[in-house]
Amino acid sequence: MLPPDVICAFAALFIVGMLWLRTGMHYARGTRSVRALTTAGWLYFAAFGLLLVAGWFVAPPVARSLAGATPLPPILARVVWFLAAYYLFIPLHGMLRARGRPVFASAAAGAPERR
C-alpha cells in the first residue's frame, strides 16, 4: 500500500491533468496547429499550482479546526482542498475567456505565436 503522501501527490497530479484537459477542450484545434499557453495561461496554471502547494500544508490544520473533535485524516483534507481548487478555477477560466484573455492560443506549426 502506498503512503498517504504519495497518494496525495498522485491526486494533485491527476487534478492538474483534469484542469489542463478541461481547459484545453474549450479551444479549437486546427489540423496544422498546436496549442500554446498564453501569458494568461501561464499565470492561470501557476496560480493553480501555488494553490495546490498551499493546500498541501494548510488543508490539514484547517480541516482539523473545522471538524472539531472528529478525527480527520490529512489525506482527506488535502484531496478535498484539491477538488475545491479545481472547481474554483472552472469559473475563473470562464471569466478569463469572457474578458478576452484565453489560456491557450492556437499557433500554426512552424509560425511564431501571436499574442
C-alpha positions, 0 to 999 in steps of 0.5 A: 500500500502506498503512503498517504503522501504519495497518494496525495501527490498522485491526486494533485497530479491527476487534478492538474491533468483534469484542469489542463484537459478541461481547459484545453477542450474549450479551444479549437484545434486546427489540423496544422496547429498546436496549442500554446499557453498564453501569458494568461495561461501561464499565470492561470496554471501557476496560480493553480499550482501555488494553490495546490502547494498551499493546500498541501500544508494548510488543508490539514490544520484547517480541516482539523479546526473545522471538524472539531473533535472528529478525527480527520485524516490529512489525506482527506483534507488535502484531496478535498482542498484539491477538488475545491481548487479545481472547481474554483478555477472552472469559473475563473477560466470562464471569466478569463475567456469572457474578458478576452484573455484565453489560456491557450492560443492556437499557433500554426506549426512552424509560425511564431505565436501571436499574442 
